[in-house]
Amino acid sequence: MPGRRVAEVALAVVALSTLITPFRRDLFVGDETKYGQVIREMRATGAFFLPTLGGKPFTHKPPIHFWLIDLLTFPLGVYSMWAFVLPSLAAFGLLLWLMWRRGGPLAAFICATSLLVWTSAQTARMDVSFTLLIAAGLIFLERFLDHDDFRALLLCAVALGIATLVKGPMAPVIGIALFFLEWWRRRRVPRGNYLPAIAALVLIPLAWFIPAMLLGGQAYTHEVIVKQTVGRAVATWVHQAPPWFYVFHLPATLFPWFFLAVVAVIARPRSFLVNWILAVLVPYSLMASKLDVYMMAMIPAVALLVAEVRWSRLANAVAAAILILALGGLFATVPMVPVRGLCIATAIAGAVALLVVLRSSFAAGTVAVGLASLVPLLYTAFILMPQVNEIASTRALVAALARQQVPGDQIALYWCPYLWTRDMPRDLERVVYADGAAEIHGRVIATSRAHANEIASALAGAQRVDQLQLIGKWFDVYRR
């Protein structure tokens, strides 16, 4: 079939395109640089079973993702981007294979070209691995419900249990929510022995967590249970963002497939895949903390649903038109030449996609829209990555500190990101990440400008010798 062959070739191109940025970029400020510090400490102290940050057990995330990165640093090195991104890239490949097995090459292509999935596949974060395990678990759950296959239910529980050790307890929450939604839709569930699946769902996370509590001590246990688990559950009723946050964000979160997703949900409102979407959307909407990346777990369901319905050229035409109009409007307002080049390339790609949508098959139009949506990201990867590194990584801060030619242990950082660049001077591994003025004893002090007043006593008598901007925030470097 011509449409199938087009989707297969396009999928291969998209999969290969994720290998571009690891050659060129550094870890970005935020979770990535924090994870870089966790890995440095794992290598320096041997704290493999219970990763640490700042010498204390790291409570924000479970350990599997860090174990994988740590093992990869042995052949690749602590300052290799590949060590940090290979887990996500491998999960991306397995997710596409899973989508192909369940829904064919078009479903895999739609999942791959969802901007949230494609960009996350090249990061040091664990979101794609988490999505892969949830998708695998829910597909096993569907097999269980369709065929009364309790072996599939056990495999579902194993996948969700491992997912809990990748990113946390929302994996079983999603699985349980979907189970009850399907029970309500089907008006029945298989009868049999659920105990092995329940045991796997509970015991797999506990196999690590109980020893971790014993190693981490009372403070670690309190932090994980009271603050990270019970605290978040209580805070669910005090929203930092309204419950409809994700609904309003879905057009961007699911781009370029939001419009096709709406059509597909309307076409098949009572289906396993729609309940999968709800099982992700509803629990996360009830949580206080809201990030768009949490919605990645619904994208496999969206991809499978759209590939099944295979309808609506109009929805594809709208997505292509948005690429033309949005980037065209940006072109008119941004004077920067590199960004204008990005706008031109994307507008041209959107125009070509629109032409294909109007004159060709649904599959060909879908492939054209998916490829066009990646053009601005590929342009950034090829052309703009040096500029992105300067504003999104710690490259500028590392360079500013290195210019002072002061031993690393005489440098204190306050409200600054953890340092990590591919070519970072190793002596800067010894900088002190201070929690307050009392911990600042160095000759050089770097601080977030917004928090500088908090350490005014430590800055007394120091001269500002450099300033820089990272991720839209100003940082100053002082020297005594």
BAGUZA-126492 format. One record per residue (C-alpha): residue in three letters; y, z, x. Coordinates in steps of 0.001 Angstrom, whole numbers, padded with zeros to 6 digits, always signed. Last residue first. Layout:
% residues N
ALAYZX ...
END
This chain:
% residues 480
ARG+039393+046800+036736 ARG+038372+043676+034947 TYR+038548+042566+031343 VAL+036815+039654+029561 ASP+037900+038852+026034 PHE+035938+037460+023086 TRP+037256+035537+020104 LYS+035110+034614+017114 GLY+034506+031150+015601 ILE+030916+030858+016798 LEU+032081+031656+020332 GLN+035710+031613+021511 LEU+036809+032500+025010 GLN+039130+034756+026944 ASP+039453+035541+030630 VAL+041055+037932+033110 ARG+042273+040713+030847 GLN+043355+043522+033122 ALA+041853+046990+033013 GLY+044018+050130+033224 ALA+042826+051453+029882 LEU+039887+049309+028682 ALA+037497+052272+028516 SER+039985+054279+026454 ALA+040600+051323+024115 ILE+036870+051080+023328 GLU+037145+050926+019519 ASN+040366+048929+019805 ALA+038394+046018+021293 HIS+036315+045541+018150 ALA+037926+042357+016760 ARG+038436+041030+020289 SER+034690+041128+020909 THR+034235+042693+024283 ALA+033492+041854+027886 ILE+033997+044588+030482 VAL+033965+044091+034250 ARG+034122+046964+036736 GLY+031399+048760+034834 HIS+031200+052280+033420 ILE+031006+051626+029688 GLU+028484+053936+028005 ALA+031086+056436+026761 ALA+033154+053595+025287 GLY+030426+052760+022781 ASP+027127+051001+022145 ALA+027050+049256+025519 TYR+024912+046258+026430 VAL+024741+046763+030201 VAL+024318+043677+032365 ARG+021129+043545+034468 GLU+019889+040151+033234 LEU+023156+038833+034653 ASP+021554+038908+038110 ARG+019268+036097+037000 PRO+022127+033624+036896 MET+021708+031755+033579 ASP+020468+028158+033914 ARG+018735+027753+030548 THR+021252+030035+028886 TRP+020790+033508+027422 LEU+023135+036473+027124 TYR+022850+038896+024211 PRO+025850+038542+021935 CYS+028917+040732+022486 TRP+029919+043815+020540 TYR+030522+045587+023856 LEU+029260+044088+027106 ALA+029377+046038+030366 ILE+029239+044472+033828 GLN+028577+046607+036912 ASP+024788+046175+036580 GLY+025262+042418+036858 PRO+026863+042541+040283 VAL+030451+041161+040211 GLN+031336+037574+041080 GLN+033980+037409+038311 ARG+033237+033731+037723 ALA+029703+034641+036608 LEU+031122+036596+033679 ALA+033165+033639+032409 ALA+030229+031227+032906 VAL+027877+033500+030962 LEU+030450+033772+028168 ALA+030876+029984+027963 ARG+027089+029389+027918 THR+026482+032061+025269 SER+025466+029447+022687 ALA+027314+028145+019601 ILE+030735+027053+020924 GLU+029917+025594+024333 ASN+026398+024561+023355 VAL+027775+022537+020437 GLN+030123+020662+022778 PRO+027231+019732+025079 MET+025103+018825+021992 LEU+027611+016329+020572 ILE+026136+012937+021432 PHE+022326+012912+021137 ALA+021640+016039+019083 THR+024828+015705+017048 TYR+024024+012077+016224 LEU+020518+013180+015260 LEU+021956+015788+012900 PRO+024450+013347+011372 VAL+021671+010716+010950 LEU+019126+013053+009356 SER+020346+012402+005805 ALA+019996+008655+006369 LEU+016300+009033+007185 GLY+015602+010952+003985 VAL+017671+008574+001858 ALA+015859+005517+003249 VAL+012433+007120+002773 THR+013268+007914-000845 GLY+014494+004357-001405 ALA+011279+002927+000040 ALA+009153+005205-002164 PHE+011171+004411-005305 SER+010884+000698-004693 SER+013678-001601-003512 ARG+017075-002977-004484 LEU+019129+000005-005635 VAL+017590+002580-003300 VAL+017688+000160-000354 LEU+021412-000488-000898 LEU+022114+003232-001209 ALA+020225+003892+002029 VAL+022275+001263+003862 ALA+025488+002823+002543 GLY+024328+006313+003539 ALA+023473+005131+007061 ILE+026931+003549+007353 ALA+028571+006762+006123 THR+026491+008801+008578 ALA+027410+006682+011587 ILE+031105+006663+010643 CYS+031202+010413+010106 LEU+029457+011137+013417 GLY+031900+008866+015217 ARG+034742+010735+013571 VAL+033260+013960+014888 PRO+033302+012564+018426 VAL+036945+011352+018006 MET+038363+014649+016757 PRO+041144+013959+014207 VAL+039257+015341+011196 THR+040796+014685+007751 ALA+039951+011065+006883 PHE+036552+011189+008543 LEU+035683+014302+006514 GLY+036343+012353+003323 GLY+034042+009584+004510 LEU+031413+012168+005367 ALA+031476+013548+001831 LEU+031753+010124+000188 ILE+029042+008234+002080 LEU+026479+011021+002336 ILE+027203+011977-001271 ALA+026543+008376-002319 ALA+023102+008500-000718 ALA+022238+011685-002631 VAL+023508+010179-005897 ALA+021473+007008-005331 ASN+018338+009071-004780 ALA+018873+010831-008116 LEU+019546+007498-009819 ARG+016334+006022-008439 SER+014547+008476-010655 TRP+010752+008847-010497 ARG+007860+009727-008216 VAL+006628+012689-010355 GLU+003879+013700-007918 ALA+005935+013196-004739 VAL+008808+015159-006295 LEU+006482+018058-007134 LEU+004851+018145-003702 ALA+008198+018136-001908 VAL+009670+020796-004203 ALA+006606+023006-003718 PRO+006881+022597+000072 ILE+010610+023470-000219 MET+010067+026794-002033 ALA+009416+028847+001125 MET+012598+027456+002666 MET+014621+029450+000141 TYR+014926+032386+002559 VAL+016999+030109+004817 ASP+019881+030346+002351 LEU+020401+034008+003212 LYS+020728+036846+000712 SER+020420+040566+001362 ALA+020547+042559-001863 MET+017210+041357-003201 LEU+016809+040331-006850 SER+017504+036670-006062 TYR+014740+036772-003430 PRO+012228+037866-006071 VAL+013346+035149-008547 LEU+013627+032104-006280 VAL+010319+032314-004441 ALA+008001+032885-007395 LEU+010213+030514-009411 ILE+009523+027624-007022 TRP+005798+028387-007094 ASN+006016+028493-010914 VAL+007449+024979-010782 LEU+004563+023942-008528 PHE+001899+025411-010815 SER+003260+023487-013774 ARG+005176+024052-016992 PRO+008511+022290-016458 ARG+006963+018938-015472 ALA+009567+016211-016104 ILE+012512+018630-016049 VAL+011254+020099-012762 ALA+010895+016586-011306 VAL+014410+015538-012331 VAL+015896+018692-010825 ALA+013896+018184-007621 LEU+015100+014580-007352 PHE+018663+015878-007492 PHE+018021+018595-004910 TRP+016218+016317-002458 PRO+018948+015615+000120 PHE+019641+018520+000307 LEU+017524+021464-000860 THR+019800+024225+000460 ALA+022972+022263-000316 PRO+022265+021667-004009 LEU+020422+025041-004117 HIS+023466+027158-003263 PHE+024557+027844-006842 VAL+021027+028835-007830 TYR+020685+030904-004651 PHE+023685+033119-005415 TRP+022785+033595-009111 PRO+021775+037227-008528 PRO+025260+037998-007172 ALA+025797+038678-003469 GLN+025757+042041-001676 HIS+023832+043188-004709 VAL+023372+046884-005375 TRP+020093+046925-007311 THR+018136+045488-004436 ALA+019577+048250-002247 VAL+016683+050436-003330 ALA+014170+047847-002110 ARG+016109+047346+001111 GLY+016053+051049+001848 VAL+012351+051320+001025 THR+011441+048615+003547 GLN+013797+048290+006559 LYS+015528+051642+006222 VAL+012892+054121+005083 ILE+009686+052464+006243 VAL+010728+050669+009428 GLU+013428+053060+010654 HIS+011466+056184+009723 THR+008375+054918+011526 TYR+010404+054074+014632 ALA+012064+057490+014678 GLN+008733+059266+014158 GLY+006931+057629+017039 GLY+006796+054071+018242 LEU+003254+054209+019587 LEU+001701+055883+016539 MET+003800+053752+014210 ALA+002721+050613+016063 PRO-000939+051686+015799 ILE-000504+051873+011988 PHE+001499+048643+011771 TRP-000901+046359+013597 ALA-004088+046758+011569 LEU-001826+047693+008653 PRO-000645+044085+008312 ILE-004245+042789+008058 LEU-005405+045746+005960 VAL-003290+045164+002857 LEU-003798+041478+002071 ALA-007351+041584+003442 ALA-008257+044543+001227 ILE-006767+042886-001847 ALA-008763+039716-001131 PRO-011995+041654-000609 LEU-011379+043736-003814 TYR-010823+040873-006244 ASN-014456+040777-007377 GLY-014848+038530-010406 ARG-013179+037142-013487 PRO-010912+034123-013058 VAL-007457+034354-014639 ARG-006429+033553-018188 ARG-003454+032677-020423 ARG-002812+029659-018190 ARG+000980+030095-018112 TRP+000996+033936-018104 TRP-001738+034124-015481 GLU+000141+031463-013521 LEU+003299+033588-013496 PHE+001193+036615-012569 PHE-000378+034902-009549 LEU+002970+033402-008527 ALA+004576+036837-008372 ILE+001613+038177-006367 GLY+001928+035375-003819 ILE+005694+035720-003526 VAL+005437+039494-003031 PRO+002591+038949-000562 ALA+004917+036805+001613 MET+007986+039004+001045 PRO+006366+041725+003162 GLY+007669+040670+006573 LYS+008327+037858+008997 VAL+005282+036962+011079 LEU+003087+040004+010435 THR+003544+039510+006687 ALA+002603+035852+007167 ILE-000733+037070+008579 GLY-001377+038948+005335 LEU-000269+035931+003286 ALA-002754+033668+005078 VAL-005562+036239+004812 ALA-004853+036794+001110 CYS-004983+033060+000376 LEU-008226+032765+002375 LEU-009707+035534+000198 LEU-008553+033729-002956 ALA-010145+030511-001677 ARG-013442+032378-001214 PHE-013019+033623-004790 ASP-013212+030063-006111 ASP-012683+030219-009881 HIS-012052+026435-009704 ASP-008446+025947-010811 LEU-007187+029487-010192 PHE-008832+029744-006773 ARG-007695+026276-005738 GLU-004124+027168-006741 LEU-004343+030374-004693 PHE-005526+028351-001680 ILE-002408+026197-002090 LEU-000397+029403-002312 GLY-001810+030760+000955 ALA-001251+027518+002848 ALA+002331+027304+001606 ILE+002981+030948+002524 LEU+001505+030418+005981 LEU+003560+027289+006624 THR+006757+028877+005285 PHE+006399+031865+007633 SER+005755+029550+010583 VAL+008829+027531+009562 ASP+010986+030674+009325 MET+009968+032222+012668 ARG+013205+031597+014563 ALA+013460+030069+018035 THR+014802+026863+016516 GLN+013732+023221+016424 ALA+011644+023377+013247 SER+014542+025167+011554 THR+016617+021966+011655 TRP+013936+019847+009967 VAL+013034+022518+007391 LEU+016583+023194+006208 LEU+017489+019511+006286 SER+014610+018533+004010 THR+013424+015536+005963 ALA+010007+016993+006846 CYS+009272+018203+003295 ILE+010142+014809+001803 PHE+008053+013063+004458 ALA+005015+015295+003858 ALA+005243+014661+000103 LEU+005505+010913+000765 PRO+002520+011034+003128 GLY+000111+012458+000529 GLY+000290+015490-001765 ARG-002199+018180-000706 ARG-003539+016799+002574 TRP-000156+015303+003499 MET+001638+018579+002707 LEU-000817+020482+004908 TRP-000369+017988+007763 LEU+003410+018333+007413 LEU+003096+022113+007568 LEU+000862+021861+010639 GLY+003462+019769+012465 PHE+006276+022138+011514 ALA+004193+025155+012574 ALA+003709+023543+015992 LEU+007442+022874+016271 SER+008252+026439+015223 PRO+005861+027955+017772 LEU+007084+025452+020407 VAL+010732+026489+020021 PHE+011003+029544+022264 ALA+008716+028486+025109 TRP+010243+025013+024932 MET+013733+026354+025523 SER+012598+027473+028962 TYR+014463+030442+030398 VAL+011591+032953+030229 GLY+009259+030536+032008 LEU+006923+027721+030915 PRO+003418+028845+031949 PHE+003942+032586+031372 THR+006761+032074+028867 LEU+004296+030694+026320 LEU+002538+034064+026008 ASP+005863+035759+025274 ILE+006745+033144+022676 LEU+003467+033630+020822 TRP+003673+037423+020947 PHE+007262+037273+019723 HIS+006237+035323+016623 ILE+003371+037728+015955 PRO+005464+040926+016287 PRO+006993+041961+012969 LYS+010803+041705+012595 HIS+013764+044090+012395 THR+012093+047124+013967 PHE+012331+046348+017674 PRO+011024+049427+019482 LYS+013763+050827+021744 GLY+014506+049749+025339 GLY+017523+047726+024269 LEU+015251+045624+022101 THR+011524+046345+022197 PRO+008278+044589+021324 LEU+005300+046772+020276 PHE+002027+045187+021394 PHE+003620+043384+024341 ALA+005783+046041+025985 GLY+004987+044837+029524 THR+008305+046184+030758 ALA+009987+043114+032248 ARG+008114+040457+030249 MET+008545+042226+026915 GLU+012146+043035+027824 ARG+012949+039402+028500 ILE+011235+038431+025225 VAL+013352+040856+023206 GLN+016480+039558+024982 GLY+015669+035978+023984 TYR+015020+037171+020433 LYS+018571+038482+020319 THR+019797+035150+021673 GLU+018007+033385+018820 ASP+018968+035866+016091 GLY+022671+035419+016698 VAL+024260+033145+019283 PHE+022314+029931+019837 LEU+019535+029498+022374 ASP+020441+026651+024688 ARG+020375+022922+023977 ARG+019412+019678+025651 PHE+015678+019149+026101 PRO+014856+021330+023094 THR+017126+019060+020994 ILE+015088+015852+021095 LEU+011545+016901+020102 THR+012389+017125+016378 SER+012835+013330+016315 LEU+009099+012853+016913 ALA+008269+014291+013475 VAL+010929+012128+011826 VAL+009609+008956+013438 ALA+006008+009792+012453 LEU+007126+010465+008873 ALA+008920+007110+008746 VAL+005769+005291+009823 GLU+003656+007079+007199 ALA+006245+006652+004435 VAL+006504+002900+005112 ARG+002694+002613+005076 ARG+002508+004403+001733 GLY+005135+002146+000189 PRO+003403-000996+001465 MET+000000+000000+000000 
END
